């Protein structure tokens, strides 16, 4: 936790959204991506449309990919 970086204040909403959305990942042998339907439902809840939705979805996807790569690379016996 000492190396944890807090998000910029203007990204707190997206960071909190990611924290909520990551709970919708499918469970299986590997960590799955956050489903598009979950991202879309979250965006609809907050009335995101057009460019707002596209920006939000891209950011959530980027966070999701980064987290899954981190988890994969830090598993015991992970192959580089």
PyMOL commands that set and color helices and strands:
alter all, ss='L'
color gray80, all
select helices_A, chain A and resi 9-24+36-45+50-73
alter helices_A, ss='H'
color red, helices_A
deselect
rebuild
show_as cartoon
